[in-house]
Amino acid sequence: MATSKSIYTCTDCGGTSPRWLGKCPHCNAWNTLTEAPAEPSGGGKNRYQALAKSQPVATLSEIEASDYERTPTGQEELDRVLGGGIVAGGVVLIGGDPGIGKSTLLLQAVESLSQTVKVLYVTGEESGAQVAMRSRRLGLAGDKVRVLAEIGLEKILATIEAEEPDFCVIDSIQTLYSEQLSSAPGSVAQVRECAAQLTRTAKARGCAMVLVGHVTKEGALAGPRVLEHIVDTVLYFEGDTHSSFRLVRAIKNRFGAVNEIGVFAMTEKGLKGVANPSAIFLSTHTEPVPGSCVLVTLEGTRPLLVELQALVDSGGVSPRRLSVGLDRDRLAMLLAVLHRHAGVATGDQDVFVNAVGGVRISEPAADLAVLLAIQSSLRGRALPKGFIAFGEVGLAGEVRPAPRGQERLKEAAKLGFSVAVVPKANAPKKPIDGLTIHAIERVEQAIDVLRGLA
């Protein structure tokens, strides 16, 4: 009797190896190879479909550069992240923690789109009755929303061909399986094959499609990394499940800008867009408190005001450096710069930094605000009311300019802030009404300004 062959597949990149190895030879990740039966070669004549009719070779300058036609989803914050709406034939992958609101948001979007285009909602995790219960709870009519409860890829593709929808939601890609593969649903091979087949169908039929994906313990999208390369747009649903606010962030977008965010509030009637997201990232202190500094950050094209809080306390033999919403390694670097160039020692202190509201800040323009919040907490003196700061700090102690500084300052002035410490290169040529600006070039100058204000 012939023995069935096994193959080892990497859970990170989807690469394969004929034998087990401690490190994946494709992406160099450790302990990610899992054993599974080898898939038979071939797979039928119709396994792969043509994306579209082949086009002749043309000169780039002669090709008409036309913009994509977009259809609004009815959710303004979602449209902002997508770049203005859905694109025919575009495939979107959205991931997030369980229960954070992915299905709720997409069901609301499907309801809005059903008034103008044909839609199809494919659910593999819930029954049709469960989807109907959620729809009733959200107050959605659903009279034009077509629903299919199925996990078989071939049946889903046949339904898409029969229904001819303009917009389709697959909830979720990890539950689907193809009969041409013998592995279980959710495996690397099944996820990769199902996503590829659905993407080909979307491109060939001009159907906009959204794939819902699971996430790992680390918060990354589960399945092979090739899944993110197949699709056109990758969205992450962020936020604490204990909070009523949710963030949708674009990580990849072939049809729009990346790093855009949409801010939603979870209500009894579903997710509602937040018109002024800066309000949820600012604490409501009646009086200024030590260790608090407001940062004007950029999320895509939108300036946001976020409160950064720092707590400096006496530590033990090995002081802790902990940050929430900010890079921990960058915090350690900033503390070294603060000590070397401004003479502020925190070597024997525990330092904790937090971005209010659960937002994650990755841009280096937050450096100056972090240092001023740490100095405020260490000295026990609050920053003046209406104080903001932004700027990148270098290892030599210089304060570098942040991009689009004028927009940041105008947004702060619009919300009633009156004092700003910014890099000299970001100082406006014309004064801004109601805003006193202190332009600085080095970290020690910022500390001197802070001592004069406190």
CORBELUR-V875252 format. One record per backbone hydrogen bond with DSSP energy under -0.5 kcal/mol. NH is the residue of the N-H (numbers start at 1). CO is the residue of the C=O. If there is no record, write none. Layout:
# CORBELUR-V875252
nh/co
NH/CO
NH/CO
This chain:
# CORBELUR-V875252
nh/co
7/36
8/17
9/7
9/34
10/15
11/32
14/10
17/8
24/29
28/24
31/22
34/9
36/7
38/5
47/44
62/59
63/59
63/60
66/64
71/86
72/70
76/74
79/75
80/76
81/77
82/78
83/79
84/79
85/79
86/71
88/69
90/87
92/209
93/233
94/92
94/211
95/235
96/213
97/237
100/97
105/101
106/102
107/103
108/104
109/105
110/106
111/107
112/108
113/109
114/110
115/112
116/113
117/113
119/144
120/167
121/146
122/120
122/169
123/121
123/148
124/122
124/171
125/171
131/127
132/128
133/129
134/130
135/131
136/132
137/133
138/134
139/136
140/135
145/142
146/119
146/144
148/121
150/123
150/148
153/151
153/177
156/152
157/153
158/154
159/155
160/156
161/157
162/158
163/159
164/160
166/118
167/118
168/208
169/120
170/210
171/122
171/169
172/170
172/212
173/212
175/172
176/173
177/151
181/178
186/176
187/184
191/187
192/188
193/189
194/190
195/191
196/192
197/193
198/194
199/195
200/196
201/197
202/198
203/199
204/200
205/201
206/202
207/202
208/166
208/206
209/90
210/168
211/92
212/170
213/94
216/220
219/216
222/214
225/12
227/224
228/225
229/225
230/226
231/227
232/91
233/91
234/252
235/93
236/249
237/95
238/236
238/247
243/240
246/264
247/238
248/262
249/236
249/247
250/260
251/234
251/249
252/234
254/232
256/253
259/250
261/299
262/248
264/246
265/272
266/244
267/265
267/270
270/267
272/265
274/263
275/273
277/275
279/276
280/277
281/277
281/278
282/279
285/283
292/289
293/308
294/387
295/306
296/389
297/295
297/304
299/302
300/298
301/299
302/299
303/301
304/297
306/295
306/304
307/281
308/293
308/306
309/354
310/291
311/352
313/311
313/350
315/348
319/317
322/351
324/353
331/327
332/328
333/329
334/330
335/331
336/332
337/333
338/334
339/335
340/336
341/337
342/337
342/338
343/339
344/338
345/343
349/346
350/313
351/320
352/311
353/322
354/309
355/324
356/307
356/354
358/355
359/356
361/325
361/359
362/360
366/363
367/364
368/391
370/366
371/367
372/368
373/369
374/370
375/371
376/372
377/373
378/374
379/375
380/376
381/376
383/289
387/384
388/419
389/294
390/421
391/365
392/400
394/398
397/394
399/441
400/392
400/398
405/402
408/404
409/405
410/406
411/407
412/408
413/409
414/410
415/411
416/413
417/412
418/386
419/386
420/436
421/388
422/420
422/438
423/390
424/440
426/423
427/424
433/431
435/432
436/418
437/435
438/420
439/437
440/422
443/397
446/442
447/443
448/444
449/445
450/446
451/447
452/448
453/449
454/450
